[in-house]
Amino acid sequence: MKAKQSKDNPFDIIDRRVEWVEFEYQAGRGSKHQLVDYAKRYKLMSAIALDRNVTPTVVEAMAYLLNMGGECES
């Protein structure tokens, strides 16, 4: 999975979510609510995609439900 990551944002969306959100917010790339929501959905989808016991169909369904399809495309 690859998050929507601005090239100038030095923070990792998984390990430093709060800093990632604050940086994106200060850069005017969305509201805090939208950015926090995206970061939480990304973390959940990333965990689902990394689970080796999950079938591709489940990953596709969760990506659809979490609106993370673009992040899961190869």
Secondary structure by P-SEA (a helix, b strand, c coil): ccccccccccccccccaaaaaaaaaaaccccaaaaaaaaaaaaaaaaaaacccccaaaaaaaaaaacccccccc
